[in-house]
Amino acid sequence: MTIREFKMPDVGEGLTEAEILKWYVQPGDTVTDGQVVCEVETAKAAVELPIPFDGVVHALLFEEGTTVDVGQVIISVQTGDAGAEAPVQTAAAPVAEAAAPAAPAEEPVAEARQPVLVGYGVSTASTKRRPRKATAATAGQNGTAAPAAPAAPAAPVLPAVPAQPTGERPLAKPPVRKLAKDLGIDLASVVPTGDGGVVTREDVHAAAAAAIAPQAAPAAAVPVAAQAQAPVAEAAAADTSARETRIPVKGVRKVTAQAMVGSAFTAPHVTEFITLDVTRTMKLVQELKDDPDLAGLRINPLLLIAKAVLVAIRRNPDVNASWDEAAQEIVLKHYVNLGIAAATPRGLIVPNIKDAHAKTLGELSESLSSLVATARDGKTSPADMQNGTITITNVGVFGVDTGTPILNPGESAILAVGAIKLQPWVHKGKVKPRQVTTLALSFDHRLIDGELGSKFLADIAAVLEHPRRLITWS
């Protein structure tokens, strides 16, 4: 018999670690080549990992919620005759590892081929390993000898994930399970309101709010963005009498913070504003909704704003560029990968619509709907968040008038769209109630000077004030 080890695969895109969200197998389970054994969360996406060989699960080396470096063994599998026992020396190997302070063995008995995730590549570069967090199996390292392993060869002694509780498993999507775990909420205790008895994100927040009712505001008052940015969080599981609660910064929030700091102190930001009358655009939105040729498509103001941005880029192509620091060159892009900032349970992410400039209005609508749905389900792939050129962030959905957005790293500009409100406006010489909004454009002043930035923003506004220019300027 052979014990084969499956390592955390190289997630690429500059990421070197991932958190184990959920194990789908337990020691003793039979697995087959290609079977999904766990779900992991990188800083950019949640990904399911398939095992690349057949066998019987020998041990799970990390518990759910543990962050694991790329290249570390996460599961061992006994291959060969599934019913036979492993050799004595093989079964004893985990005991030596548990008693020694070193990291997992550098040379497994049999090296497994590593799966390549969508959008990732396999790297041969070595990864610096961090010491594993103390667990019950390693607690004896500090001055106390670890207990001897039992004689029975079938029971692994490495840290293993507890078996699932008996009874019916609550129905919930992976992001909802992750949210419940972060909030310290037992899904089995949550009353589901989704179709088919599925626990929703709102159900979890309601349960969390009920758990900390004396200290928290009603859950209905918490906007979606606040759920991602200020989790009632571990406050639900922590001592509510404490004056402070500390929340580990990891995953999407950690990468977002690093990226924003890098962007703010690398690219010289300039932000310009314009307030405009979008009454005609709002009327066009309604007309398009009633158009039978567009039946089934999601038509909203963001769709026409995205189209206006694409038209303005066509008229001002130099705004669609990036700065190559190493070569000291400006790289003009002849394609538009349009980023759409999305608030998700995992935090703020910015997937982009590839080659948005070549899409019809209907195709753009389908891409926007798919992008938003995938982001909310936590299934956005790293490839979908790479190589963006210009981004739109819609802060108006939260009732905010505007802001000064920070550039997505590597991009030339970002447009913040404020709330569309009915306001008094001078129209044809008379003050009338009109639909008004404010746009804010932040741009990299190395790439875009004040004149170009002003023309670009003015063209976006002109299209939204007179949407027939979507045809005449295209």
Secondary structure by P-SEA (a helix, b strand, c coil): cbbbbbcccccccccccccccccccccccccccccccbbbbcccbbbbbbbcccccccccccccccccccccccbbbbcccccccccccccaaaaaaaacccccccccccccbbbbcccbbbbcbbbbbccccccccccccccccccccccccccccccccccccccccccccaaaaaaaaaacccccccccccccccccaaaaaaaaaaaccccccccccccaaaaacccccccccccccccbbbbbbccaaaaaaaaaaaaaaccbbbbbbbbbbaaaaaaaaaaaaaccccccccccaaaaaaaaaaaaaaacccccccccccccbbbbbcccbbbbbbbccccbbbbbbcccccccaaaaaaaaaaaaaaaaaccccccccccccbbbbcccccccccccccccccccbbbbbcccccccccccccccccccbbbbbbbccccccaaaaaaaaaaaaaaaaccccccccc
